Amino acid sequence: MTFPCAGIARLAPAALWQALYDRWGEKRLRARHRSYADKQAFFQAFWEALAYSYGVPDGEPYRRVAEALPWATLARYAEGLLSKEAALLGMAGLLEGTAPPQDPYEEQLLASWRYLQSKHGWRPLALRWKPTRPAASPHVRLAMLAALVEAYPQPAPLLEALPTALPLPSPYWCAHWAWQRPFPAPLRKPSPAFLQKVAINALYPFAIYYYRLTGRLEKALEVLERFRALPPENHRYARLYARHAYPAQNAWQTQGQLQLWREACLPQRCLACEVGRYLLRGEGFTGDSSPAQ
């Protein structure tokens, strides 16, 4: 995997590459947001992005669960944390074909899911869950999403006061990574890497856009600065540009690299890129062919 100017990328100044990553970070933010029909559509998009972020890099099954169970539906019809866990785990198909319950929580969880199915006609989705580390299992992550909705019955307050921590699931899912499969040691808190993924893929992009929509540009800039304070991601595109050009300095820029790759480098639209235009004009070429500083 490479990009058209990889062999001569460092003939362009590092400052030009950094500015490029910043600009494409803004392009990525705008590309992620369509023209929403109303506030409800915006919050549904946020909910799906949030669910996706809980499963990154394999977030699509989580997004489909969120699509099938909107935030408002979950908050309205699944009363209490156990009921929300039952709804999300049941819709994800993770309560199908389980071993007979061995404790009161397991009995209550299955009974709650059967009740929700009977009352609302909910049916589990046909999803494929990839193997993960125990702490990142879909059972644990969906239970954590249930805890988040229990703590925030409406999504707006979550964007108004961005959390520095995310709620843990119920005690059962702090002790088990799957049905009747206990952790070696109880789950105590989400990892910093997980918190960063949720911030990058959902909380910060939607908060910035939310504040812009509501005319609070200073608040949007505050969140943008928090975004830029996050360390750069280590995805394959970040490694690609670091190897051939210059590394990103923060998470906003690594998000920009994703958009740069998809919209300019992959389709070889070099004229859509400031670095491409710079190199095509021959400005980086000197007599000794040394990289520009």
Phi, psi and omega per residue, in radians:
M1 nan 2.238 3.136
T2 -2.648 -3.034 3.118
F3 -2.370 2.816 -2.920
P4 -0.961 -0.680 -3.061
C5 -1.750 0.327 -3.035
A6 -0.961 -0.690 -3.076
G7 -1.217 -0.376 -3.106
I8 -2.171 0.250 -3.018
A9 -0.993 -0.620 -3.066
R10 -1.439 0.083 2.959
L11 -1.300 -0.324 3.039
A12 -1.542 2.508 -3.103
P13 -1.083 2.597 3.097
A14 -1.014 -0.663 -3.122
A15 -1.089 -0.601 3.114
L16 -1.184 -0.698 3.084
W17 -1.130 -0.751 3.141
Q18 -1.092 -0.741 3.096
A19 -1.125 -0.622 3.101
L20 -1.096 -0.829 3.129
Y21 -1.046 -0.701 3.128
D22 -1.091 -0.812 -3.108
R23 -1.130 -0.678 3.125
W24 -1.309 -0.348 2.968
G25 -1.110 -0.734 3.069
E26 -1.144 -0.701 3.098
K27 -1.077 -0.667 3.128
R28 -1.153 -0.716 3.112
L29 -1.029 -0.818 -3.118
R30 -1.181 -0.640 -3.125
A31 -1.159 -0.495 -3.107
R32 -1.324 -0.286 -3.063
H33 -2.019 2.112 3.073
R34 -1.589 -3.071 3.049
S35 -1.425 1.802 -3.070
Y36 -1.312 2.406 -3.133
A37 -1.132 -0.616 -3.133
D38 -2.830 -3.133 -3.107
K39 -1.109 -0.623 3.140
Q40 -1.072 -0.701 3.120
A41 -1.143 -0.663 3.102
F42 -1.095 -0.828 -3.104
F43 -1.191 -0.536 3.066
Q44 -1.175 -0.702 3.082
A45 -1.094 -0.686 3.091
F46 -1.100 -0.771 -3.137
W47 -1.065 -0.755 3.132
E48 -1.171 -0.689 3.101
A49 -1.160 -0.675 3.122
L50 -1.115 -0.815 3.106
A51 -1.069 -0.753 3.106
Y52 -1.010 -0.743 -3.093
S53 -1.130 -0.466 3.112
Y54 -1.215 -0.333 -3.127
G55 -1.966 0.009 -3.117
V56 -0.889 2.313 0.195
P57 -1.568 0.037 3.141
D58 -2.008 1.111 -2.999
G59 -1.600 -0.110 -3.044
E60 -1.053 -0.751 3.089
P61 -1.043 -0.629 3.106
Y62 -1.144 -0.733 3.138
R63 -1.084 -0.678 -3.136
R64 -1.168 -0.623 3.059
V65 -1.100 -0.770 3.130
A66 -1.145 -0.609 3.090
E67 -1.125 -0.703 -3.124
A68 -1.318 -0.495 -3.118
L69 -2.176 1.475 3.126
P70 -1.005 2.704 -3.124
W71 -0.916 -0.840 -3.099
A72 -1.090 -0.683 3.119
T73 -1.126 -0.780 -3.127
L74 -1.110 -0.774 -3.122
A75 -1.181 -0.581 -3.062
R76 -1.424 -0.774 -2.969
Y77 -1.762 -0.292 3.117
A78 -1.904 1.586 -3.043
E79 -1.480 2.192 3.133
G80 1.582 2.755 -3.064
L81 -1.109 -0.769 -3.110
L82 -1.063 -0.718 3.141
S83 -1.144 -0.665 3.100
K84 -1.174 -0.715 3.067
E85 -1.057 -0.771 -3.141
A86 -1.063 -0.738 -3.124
A87 -1.102 -0.861 -3.085
L88 -1.217 -0.808 3.139
L89 -1.164 -0.674 3.122
G90 -1.166 -0.803 3.130
M91 -1.098 -0.531 3.119
A92 -1.347 -0.068 -3.141
G93 1.373 0.224 -3.058
L94 -1.554 -0.009 3.071
L95 -1.914 0.167 3.113
E96 -1.541 2.361 3.057
G97 1.151 0.487 -3.139
T98 -1.350 2.773 3.036
A99 -1.157 2.729 3.138
P100 -0.970 2.471 -3.116
P101 -1.060 2.550 -3.112
Q102 -2.052 -0.111 3.092
D103 -2.564 2.927 -3.065
P104 -1.019 -0.652 -3.120
Y105 -1.082 -0.811 -3.127
E106 -1.062 -0.705 3.102
E107 -1.091 -0.801 -3.121
Q108 -1.141 -0.665 -3.126
L109 -1.108 -0.832 3.136
L110 -1.150 -0.681 3.125
A111 -1.136 -0.690 3.123
S112 -1.122 -0.738 3.124
W113 -1.144 -0.717 3.101
R114 -1.090 -0.689 3.122
Y115 -1.114 -0.807 -3.133
L116 -1.117 -0.677 3.081
Q117 -1.078 -0.794 -3.101
S118 -1.169 -0.712 -3.059
K119 -1.349 -0.681 -3.004
H120 -1.962 -0.051 -3.141
G121 1.240 0.406 -3.132
W122 -1.254 2.454 3.123
R123 -2.271 2.472 -3.119
P124 -1.115 2.546 3.090
L125 -1.413 2.686 3.056
A126 -1.571 1.670 -3.058
L127 -2.094 2.691 3.055
R128 -1.950 2.098 -3.131
W129 -1.827 2.140 -3.139
K130 -1.364 2.645 3.078
P131 -1.057 2.483 3.138
T132 -2.437 3.040 2.941
R133 -1.113 2.619 -3.140
P134 -0.913 -0.755 -3.096
A135 -1.177 -0.316 -3.138
A136 -1.867 0.299 -3.106
S137 -1.146 2.648 3.125
P138 -1.071 -0.538 3.083
H139 -1.041 -0.834 -3.096
V140 -1.203 -0.799 -3.064
R141 -1.180 -0.679 3.096
L142 -1.204 -0.629 3.065
A143 -1.144 -0.592 3.059
M144 -1.176 -0.670 3.057
L145 -1.097 -0.688 3.090
A146 -1.057 -0.728 3.121
A147 -1.136 -0.609 3.121
L148 -1.158 -0.783 3.130
V149 -1.184 -0.584 3.074
E150 -1.123 -0.665 3.136
A151 -1.343 -0.493 -3.105
Y152 -2.243 1.480 3.136
P153 -1.045 -0.432 3.053
Q154 -2.083 2.479 -3.093
P155 -1.300 -0.461 -3.061
A156 -0.983 -0.801 3.140
P157 -1.053 -0.479 3.104
L158 -1.166 -0.620 3.111
L159 -1.425 -0.501 -3.132
E160 -1.216 -0.646 3.142
A161 -2.302 1.504 -3.043
L162 -1.046 2.224 -3.081
P163 -1.305 2.637 3.034
T164 -1.674 -0.100 3.082
A165 -2.554 2.777 3.125
L166 -2.014 2.513 -3.085
P167 -1.169 2.530 3.057
L168 -1.380 2.792 3.079
P169 -1.280 -3.089 3.112
S170 -1.109 2.853 -3.089
P171 -0.937 -0.614 -3.125
Y172 -1.060 -0.776 -3.080
W173 -1.467 -0.129 2.911
C174 -1.394 -0.340 -3.108
A175 -1.865 -0.253 -3.097
H176 -2.270 2.428 3.088
W177 -1.710 -0.199 3.030
A178 -2.726 3.105 -3.114
W179 -1.014 2.042 3.114
Q180 1.022 0.452 3.103
R181 -2.079 1.699 -3.047
P182 -1.304 2.624 2.971
F183 -1.205 2.649 2.969
P184 -1.063 -0.644 3.071
A185 -2.446 2.529 -3.070
P186 -1.024 2.556 3.051
L187 -1.244 2.194 -3.050
R188 -1.863 -0.625 3.099
K189 -2.862 2.669 3.077
P190 -1.115 2.596 -3.133
S191 -1.247 2.667 3.062
P192 -1.006 -0.624 3.121
A193 -1.106 -0.678 3.107
F194 -1.159 -0.767 3.117
L195 -1.047 -0.687 -3.137
Q196 -1.160 -0.708 3.130
K197 -1.079 -0.724 3.135
V198 -1.161 -0.724 3.117
A199 -1.096 -0.800 -3.067
I200 -1.207 -0.733 -3.001
N201 -1.580 -0.226 -3.095
A202 -2.507 -1.062 -2.963
L203 -1.061 -0.933 -3.046
Y204 -1.233 -0.821 3.131
P205 -1.034 -0.727 -3.112
F206 -1.320 -0.561 3.082
A207 -1.142 -0.757 3.113
I208 -1.032 -0.822 -3.113
Y209 -1.183 -0.660 3.127
Y210 -1.074 -0.803 3.134
Y211 -1.171 -0.609 3.072
R212 -1.151 -0.740 3.130
L213 -1.074 -0.603 -3.100
T214 -1.644 0.184 3.027
G215 1.313 0.285 -3.135
R216 -1.816 1.320 -3.011
L217 -1.177 -0.569 3.123
E218 -1.121 -0.709 3.103
K219 -1.149 -0.679 3.099
A220 -1.068 -0.708 3.120
L221 -1.160 -0.620 3.104
E222 -1.080 -0.776 3.138
V223 -1.173 -0.670 3.109
L224 -1.040 -0.712 3.111
E225 -1.157 -0.637 3.060
R226 -1.117 -0.686 3.097
F227 -1.055 -0.816 -3.100
R228 -1.236 -0.251 3.101
A229 -1.466 -0.220 3.122
L230 -1.303 2.488 3.125
P231 -1.143 2.718 -3.128
P232 -1.101 2.582 3.077
E233 -1.303 2.927 -3.118
N234 -2.057 0.677 3.115
H235 -1.366 2.995 -2.994
R236 -1.166 -0.483 3.122
Y237 -1.307 -0.617 3.051
A238 -1.081 -0.733 3.117
R239 -1.178 -0.630 3.140
L240 -1.088 -0.872 -3.113
Y241 -1.226 -0.567 3.088
A242 -1.142 -0.631 -3.102
R243 -1.265 -0.730 -3.028
H244 -1.767 -0.467 -3.112
A245 -2.089 -1.916 3.126
Y246 -2.398 2.546 -3.110
P247 -1.232 2.636 3.023
A248 -1.220 2.686 -3.107
Q249 -1.730 -0.274 -3.101
N250 -2.778 3.092 -3.069
A251 -1.207 -0.555 3.078
W252 -1.032 -0.728 -3.122
Q253 -1.256 -0.634 3.104
T254 -1.195 -0.518 3.002
Q255 -1.185 -0.672 3.066
G256 -1.077 -0.640 3.116
Q257 -1.087 -0.649 3.089
L258 -1.032 -0.812 -3.106
Q259 -1.233 -0.665 3.093
L260 -1.029 -0.791 3.135
W261 -1.084 -0.820 -3.026
R262 -1.231 -0.666 -3.001
E263 -1.719 -0.382 -3.088
A264 -2.122 -0.955 -3.014
C265 -1.257 -0.827 -3.108
L266 -1.088 -0.841 3.103
P267 -1.411 0.060 3.121
Q268 1.015 0.780 3.067
R269 -1.638 1.207 -3.011
C270 -1.131 -0.506 -3.139
L271 -1.290 -0.205 3.070
A272 -1.503 0.012 -3.041
C273 -2.099 2.296 -3.133
E274 -1.052 -0.701 3.117
V275 -1.160 -0.715 3.112
G276 -1.042 -0.793 3.139
R277 -1.136 -0.681 3.116
Y278 -1.051 -0.808 -3.107
L279 -1.246 -0.636 3.135
L280 -1.170 -0.472 3.060
R281 -1.368 -0.160 3.124
G282 1.356 0.305 -3.068
E283 -1.257 -0.353 -3.123
G284 -1.553 -0.054 -3.055
F285 -1.660 2.163 3.113
T286 -2.069 3.057 -3.085
G287 -1.029 -0.663 -3.109
D288 -1.669 0.095 3.111
S289 1.005 0.452 3.109
S290 -1.431 2.578 3.128
P291 -1.053 2.515 3.059
A292 -1.210 2.566 -3.114
Q293 -1.730 nan nan
